[in-house]
Amino acid sequence: MTATDEHVHPRHRLFDVLQNPIRFSIAAALDKAEKLSFREVRDAIEVTDSALSKQVALLEQAGYLKVQKGFVGKMPRTTLALSAEGRTAWKAHLAALRDIAGD
């Protein structure tokens, strides 16, 4: 941190993409696991399929999420994982929140 960084409020280090409560919850769930199915994330964060799908698309577009689609037998399966960029952003976002809270 440089001398000028010391006078910048930590909120400036927050990532806009992760400010949304659903996207924040997705990142939190995926931080605890290497990858999860769409259904596992949906159930863990208690949202509808459509709400999750919309937020997953935004995280994927931002480069924070890897989405893998495939089949298990004849059943479609979507797997979600944080990308390296997403994991880095998540850790930095949490660090900024801790600084704001005075952790």
Stockholm file with secondary structure:
# STOCKHOLM 1.0

chainA/1-103         MTATDEHVHPRHRLFDVLQNPIRFSIAAALDKAEKLSFREVRDAIEVTDSALSKQVALLEQAGYLKVQKGFVGKMPRTTLALSAEGRTAWKAHLAALRDIAGD
#=GR chainA/1-103 SS CCTTGGGSCGGGGSCGGGCSHHHHHHHHHHHTSSCEEHHHHHHHHTCCHHHHHHHHHHHHHTTSEEEEEEEETTEEEEEEEECHHHHHHHHHHHHHHHHHHTC
#=GC SS_cons         CCTTGGGSCGGGGSCGGGCSHHHHHHHHHHHTSSCEEHHHHHHHHTCCHHHHHHHHHHHHHTTSEEEEEEEETTEEEEEEEECHHHHHHHHHHHHHHHHHHTC
//
